[in-house]
Amino acid sequence: MIKNTHRTYGLIAITFHWLMALMIIGLLGLGLYMVDLPLTDQRTFELYQLHKSFGFVILVLAVLRLVWRTVNPSPKLPETMPFLERMAAHLGHAGLYGLMLFLPLSGWLMVSASPWGVPTVIFDSFTLPHLPVPDFLGTKETAEATLKTVHEWGAYLLIALIVLHIAAALKHHFISRDDVLRRMTRPS
């Protein structure tokens, strides 16, 4: 089954979910690793380019995933779920989607603000143009520092939401014993 139904996710939504989950977790790990590397090292430059390349892929996939989600019904939450859990699920998903868009854009803007003028070369294939940096962010140095902090704290927030998302899925599977996790692991 390719498309979603009101009962389960289809193959496309499941593929988006797990492919993006792996890439996001990989990027978060790489980002945490990169922050302590010397900026003048060639290997560091290569890792930053890889991080930016996959960040751009995630941005594109997030947009495609949102388009797919708008043209396909999402499975309904179990009727037995309390109202507060339903609200938490909706807010958690909104946060995840928001950060899937926000983090690549904030990273792109951070690089664009950098006084170093380092290009973003996507998988050694093409250069992504810099974004215009709003004047209210101040000098390039100030803007870059501010955006670096915003990007970093956004990543920490994403880590927290991912942990909560996984905990909720496991709670549904092992405690509530409903099909919430199963419907994201195989189309039926």
Secondary structure, DSSP 8 states (H G I E B T S, - for coil): --S--SSS--HHHHHHHHHHHHHHHHHHHHHHHHTTS-TT-HHHHHHHHHHHHHHHHHHHHHHHHHHHHHHS------TTS-HHHHHHHHHHHHHHHHHHHHHHHHHHHHHHH-TT---EEETTTEEE------GGG-SHHHHHHHHHHHHHHHHHHHHHHHHHHHHHHHHIIIII--STTGGGT---
